[in-house]
Structure formats: structure tokens, C-alpha cells
Amino acid sequence: MIRILVIARTVWIETIRRKDLYVLITLLLAFLLALMTLNVFGLRNLVSYIKEAGLLLAWVFAWILTIGVSVRQLPQEEKTGTIFSLLAKPVKRSELIIGKWLGAWGIAGASTIIFYILLAGIVRARGGNFNLALTVEAWILHFCFMGILSAMGILFSTRMNSDAAATLTGVLSAVAFMLLPQVPQLAEDLSGWRKESLFIIYYALPHFELFDLRQRLVHDWETMSWEPFIMIVFYGLLMSAVFLMLGWLAYRKKRFNRDVF
Amino acid sequence: MATAIEIRDLTVEFRTGPEVCASLNFRAGGKVVTALQKLNLNVAQGEVYGFIGPNGAGKTTTMHVLLGFIEAVSGTAAIYGEDVCRSIARRRIGYMPENPQMYSFLTGHELLIMAGQLFGMRGCRLAAKADELIELFGLSDAADRKIAGYSRGMMQRIALAQALINDPDLIILDEPTSGFDPIGRIEIRKIIAGLRSAGKTVFFSSHELSEVERVCDRVGIIAKGRLIADGHISQLVKAGETLEQYFVRILT
């Protein structure tokens, strides 16, 4: 366990010392400040618009950050050659995969706390408010979403370079997020193997829409009851574990040899 | 005497086909090249063993098998009796790669602490060992600077320091003197001599045959994946012959 945490901490240190995170936070702050000064046609329910736009930005930036951090971990180790010093220690490949995932997930999760706090500050400045319990629920589910996303990124980066892994993770997650909820409706008009294949995709890809409580936050609805909430959290952890397991299977026999042929 | 490294009939193959899809690291076609052919090698505890050979002979590949980076097609390799495929085999190893690259975003001190923690070290013992190595390698002034700003020689030093953080019984060094100036080489020789007197096993590859001749108890010469000579230098070379002359003679 200690080795996993050491690897994860190295990911955190690297991300904090790089400038990417600060660029995203500054961009978000700039967008939120722009939202704060917004007063389009004297709209009455402006706070809801600020919440909705701010949460969308927080999700998009978290999505970019999670993919960006997770997909570069393993390819970068191989490209720079630091993998040789790392794997020469008594580190198992599974520990490396989990450590990298934990690092990417942790830093992305921590940065979304900053995003949410900034957004809450802007909303409060415009006279609105967030329901604290619901915000915590929304953040936990958002955090679980990032867990699956970073596990997907790690999986694809075991056998691809970071650009290819980022593209595939980005496309698959976007498709899962936006199109998957429409699949049952689409399948109604189909039959036979087409319908079956559509449902295979439906059940194989993660249902990211389950982790999205933005509408509840925007409209100040009630908190989720704890049974479905726990089930969704469990589903998130399970999907992350599945992707990490696949990543380990792809990585455990991978050969590392430099400058030989 | 205990056996530090034991290699039996080790064969390693690589596919050399063109990269069909660079982003997928996928190779197809081409031919299979045998990098190591039924290699047999024993290194006893406390020996300084020089592993030499021309470029592409299989020196680095042998080291990479010992470190678990690549798996052999057939044969076995063990370190202190542990199969090299198991991570536990690396608990007693220190390794410095050729042209080492370390995490550029860490400071030298942070790197040593991280390396020690990966070996399960912690607390005062780890901090004291890190400070001792920083002192030993003359990095005291640079210890709190990011590695990104290190010169090549400093990078070699910190790489060697991290290889020694766990006080390993077996130290594997791939071209350890390649980035050093003459004074640095003398220091490395002294360090290897110190490791030998402390009863450590050193397994290192080098193209600097005069270096090998000075520090090694035994040498192995590898060519085209086969071990073509193995023994004490005094047993291998003729009277009045240097290791370099012997090396050229045996390879031609």
C-alpha cells in the first residue's frame, strides 16, 4: 500500500508543479467573473443561469484535467526512461497502475473542490446559494465519475501513446455521456442483431449520466435518497476497478527495453 | 559462497518489424531477432563482475531481464534464489540505467526519499541515508534544486545515489561511468571499491575496458547474445596482454 501512495504522491507533486492546473483554475475564474457581471436583458432567474453555466464549466474542466493527467502518466514514464528506475524497485505492475490512477484521480478530485468553491463564491455574490448537502452529494458523484474516467485513461495509455489514449478516452466518455441515455429509445425502432449490439454497447460502457446532479443543484431540488446514491457510488467504484483490471492485464507482461533494436 | 545472480539457458527474442501504428506501439511483420541465446551466467555474492561486449550484444537486455523489464522466451533467471519475474527479487537490488533519467520535477533530496519509500524505508533512517548519499556524491549544494536543472554528471550522481538508497546487496550498473569526467570516474571507481569491501556484489556493463580491468574480479564477454568468455581476468588474458587486446582478439 505504501508504494501505491508513494507513486500517487509523485503524480500529485508533478501536477502541482506543472502549470496546467493553474491555467484551468485561472480560466475558470475568468469565465466565472464574466458570468458574475452578466445581466442579460434583466433576467430574473440569473443565479440559476450562473449555476448552470458554472457547473458545466466545472465539469468540462474536470473532464479535460482528468483525461490530461491520467493518459500521460505511463507513456511519459516510458518516453523519458524514468520507468526503468521505477520498476527496478520492488514495485509490482499492479501497484504502478493503481498508484498512477489514484494520483490522477486524487489531483483531479481535489481541483474540482476548488472549482466548486469558486463557483459557490460567485453564486453567493449574486445573492444565490447552493444546498450544502446536495453539493456534497453532487461532488462525490462527480468525483466517482472522474475515478472511472481516469481508470479509462490509464487503461488506454498502457498500450497507446498519450495522444491516442486521450483521444479514445475523450471520444468514448463523450459518447457514453451524451448518447448512451438515448440508446433504449433508439433500440425501439430496431430488431435482431442490431438491437442486441446496441444493448451490448449500452451495458458495456459506463453510464456517466448517473453521476451528474447538476440539474438538482441548479434548481435547488432535494438531496438524493441514500440507497440510490450508495448504489451509484458502488457502480462507479466497480467500473473503475474493471478498467484498472483490464489495464493491469494489458500492462503486466509489457516489455520495456530501450535502444536495443 | 552464495549466488547473487543465476541465469540458466536464457533466451530472449524481439520482433523487429516496422511500427505499423506508432500510437499503438504495434509492430507487425519483420523478423524475430534473438537477443540472448541460451545464456548461462553465475555471479557470486561479493564479486565485482564486468559484463562487456560490443553494441547490441545483449548486455542491456540481460540486465533488463534481471530487473523484470522483459520476460525471456525460455530459460530462468534468479537473484538470490528469487525468480526475477517476482517483485520480491528486486528488494535487494540497486540499479542505475544507462543515460539515466530521473523525475525532473523533484529535487535531488525528494528523489532519494521517494526511492527509499518504494523500498519500504521511512523516518529518520531514510532521511539519514539520503543525507549520507547526497554528501557522498557531492550533491549537497544541489540537493534542494529540481533535477531538471542538473548537469549530465549530476544526473549520473543522483541516479547512482538512488540506486544505493536501500543499501542493496546487488548493484546493477549499466555504463556507470559514461557521463562522468575523469575525476568523476575516479570517484565511481572508489565507490565500487568501497562496495566490494563492504561485501556487496556489483554487476556492471561498460565499454571502458581499462575501467573494467581495474575494478573487476571477473568478466563475462557477450557477443550476439552468447557468452563467449567468462572468468577471472588473469585467467583469460595472456601474459603481457591487456583486457582490451584480449577483447579484440576474441571477437575477431
Chai-1 contact restraints between the chains, C-beta under 6 A:
chainA,res_idxA,chainB,res_idxB,connection_type,confidence,min_distance_angstrom,max_distance_angstrom,comment,restraint_id
A,R3,B,L118,contact,1.0,0.0,6.0,A-B,restraint_1
A,V6,B,Q117,contact,1.0,0.0,6.0,A-B,restraint_2
A,V6,B,L118,contact,1.0,0.0,6.0,A-B,restraint_3
A,E14,B,F105,contact,1.0,0.0,6.0,A-B,restraint_4
A,R17,B,F105,contact,1.0,0.0,6.0,A-B,restraint_5
A,T80,B,Q101,contact,1.0,0.0,6.0,A-B,restraint_6
A,G81,B,Q101,contact,1.0,0.0,6.0,A-B,restraint_7
A,T82,B,Q101,contact,1.0,0.0,6.0,A-B,restraint_8
A,T82,B,Y103,contact,1.0,0.0,6.0,A-B,restraint_9
A,F84,B,P97,contact,1.0,0.0,6.0,A-B,restraint_10
A,A88,B,L67,contact,1.0,0.0,6.0,A-B,restraint_11
A,A88,B,Y95,contact,1.0,0.0,6.0,A-B,restraint_12
A,K89,B,L118,contact,1.0,0.0,6.0,A-B,restraint_13
A,P90,B,S87,contact,1.0,0.0,6.0,A-B,restraint_14
A,P90,B,R90,contact,1.0,0.0,6.0,A-B,restraint_15
A,P90,B,R91,contact,1.0,0.0,6.0,A-B,restraint_16
A,V91,B,L118,contact,1.0,0.0,6.0,A-B,restraint_17
A,K92,B,S87,contact,1.0,0.0,6.0,A-B,restraint_18
A,M160,B,S23,contact,1.0,0.0,6.0,A-B,restraint_19
A,M160,B,L24,contact,1.0,0.0,6.0,A-B,restraint_20
A,N161,B,S23,contact,1.0,0.0,6.0,A-B,restraint_21
A,A164,B,S23,contact,1.0,0.0,6.0,A-B,restraint_22
A,R255,B,I70,contact,1.0,0.0,6.0,A-B,restraint_23
A,F256,B,F69,contact,1.0,0.0,6.0,A-B,restraint_24
A,N257,B,H64,contact,1.0,0.0,6.0,A-B,restraint_25
A,N257,B,I70,contact,1.0,0.0,6.0,A-B,restraint_26
A,V260,B,T61,contact,1.0,0.0,6.0,A-B,restraint_27
A,F261,B,F14,contact,1.0,0.0,6.0,A-B,restraint_28
A,F261,B,T16,contact,1.0,0.0,6.0,A-B,restraint_29
